[in-house]
Amino acid sequence: MKITVLGSGTSQGVPVIGCECYVCTSADAKDYRRRCSILVEKDNSTIVIDTGPDFREQMLRAKVMKLDAVVFTHEHKDHVAGLDDIRAFNFMNKGKEMEVFATERVQIALKREFEYVFAENKYPGVPEIHLNTINDEPFTAASIQLQPINVMHYKLPVKCFRIDNFAYVTDANYIDEEEKKKLIGLDTLIINALRKETHISHFNLEEALELIEELKPKKAYLTHISHLMGRHAETEKELPSHVQIAYDGLVFEA
């Protein structure tokens, strides 16, 4: 299984519009962070988890020529706003619907935000989508099986996912003990760590590192990084040897 980190930034991305801080003015490409998303390639299937505002640019940058399904964690705009650009894959597949997997709550948000996609009388050229409902049971997107993991993003329920011995946990600041059991025995974990200071709806660096120590994956990457974390190269020196900060374009086998 091949994982590509398409975006490793928080909702504003890095650099932040109008900001001239030490991080936002960095010349290091690893400090340029698009909104959070990953690409998963396994058994000749390709899926993305979340389609944020940078989805089009991410697909072009990663040279993605084939996409079989989209899986959503939750409905916040930095995770769904790019859905319209799946049209390109509809065209490449001669109008075939894109398989989209989301909870019922997220589907309501998609129908509200992309009303024209689900209209009875559609405008020509809108995305063609087939909705599939995620609950608490494992499901298959294309040929890839995902185990949902329930986390809390302050008061908002979010779905994160385990695929084999890899797991992706974004937009979380609480995971209960039963759900943590689904994250035991991982080879690789990607987990959000927004900044060093405490935050109301995301793990900060200390909290993410404590959870990594508890779950004991062989390797962990931090994502959903804000400009308040500090520069990539400097912050990474503070981390344990098996933990790294993810960056846009990171590719690894899992």
Rosetta blueprint (number, residue, H / E / L):
1 M L
2 K E
3 I E
4 T E
5 V E
6 L E
7 G E
8 S L
9 G E
10 T L
11 S L
12 Q L
13 G L
14 V E
15 P L
16 V L
17 I L
18 G L
19 C L
20 E L
21 C L
22 Y L
23 V L
24 C L
25 T L
26 S L
27 A L
28 D L
29 A H
30 K H
31 D H
32 Y L
33 R E
34 R L
35 R E
36 C L
37 S E
38 I E
39 L E
40 V E
41 E E
42 K E
43 D L
44 N L
45 S E
46 T E
47 I E
48 V E
49 I E
50 D L
51 T L
52 G L
53 P L
54 D L
55 F H
56 R H
57 E H
58 Q H
59 M H
60 L H
61 R H
62 A L
63 K L
64 V L
65 M L
66 K L
67 L L
68 D L
69 A E
70 V E
71 V E
72 F L
73 T L
74 H L
75 E L
76 H L
77 K H
78 D H
79 H H
80 V H
81 A L
82 G L
83 L H
84 D H
85 D H
86 I H
87 R H
88 A H
89 F H
90 N H
91 F H
92 M H
93 N L
94 K L
95 G L
96 K L
97 E L
98 M E
99 E E
100 V E
101 F E
102 A E
103 T L
104 E H
105 R H
106 V H
107 Q H
108 I H
109 A H
110 L H
111 K H
112 R H
113 E H
114 F L
115 E H
116 Y H
117 V H
118 F L
119 A L
120 E L
121 N L
122 K L
123 Y L
124 P L
125 G L
126 V L
127 P L
128 E L
129 I E
130 H E
131 L E
132 N E
133 T E
134 I L
135 N L
136 D L
137 E L
138 P L
139 F E
140 T E
141 A E
142 A L
143 S L
144 I E
145 Q E
146 L E
147 Q E
148 P E
149 I E
150 N E
151 V E
152 M E
153 H E
154 Y L
155 K L
156 L E
157 P E
158 V E
159 K E
160 C E
161 F E
162 R E
163 I E
164 D L
165 N L
166 F E
167 A E
168 Y E
169 V E
170 T L
171 D L
172 A L
173 N L
174 Y E
175 I L
176 D L
177 E H
178 E H
179 E H
180 K H
181 K H
182 K H
183 L H
184 I L
185 G L
186 L L
187 D L
188 T E
189 L E
190 I E
191 I E
192 N E
193 A L
194 L L
195 R L
196 K L
197 E L
198 T L
199 H L
200 I L
201 S L
202 H L
203 F L
204 N L
205 L H
206 E H
207 E H
208 A H
209 L H
210 E H
211 L H
212 I H
213 E H
214 E H
215 L H
216 K L
217 P L
218 K L
219 K E
220 A E
221 Y E
222 L E
223 T E
224 H L
225 I E
226 S L
227 H H
228 L H
229 M H
230 G L
231 R L
232 H H
233 A H
234 E H
235 T H
236 E H
237 K L
238 E L
239 L L
240 P L
241 S L
242 H L
243 V E
244 Q E
245 I E
246 A L
247 Y L
248 D L
249 G L
250 L L
251 V E
252 F E
253 E E
254 A L
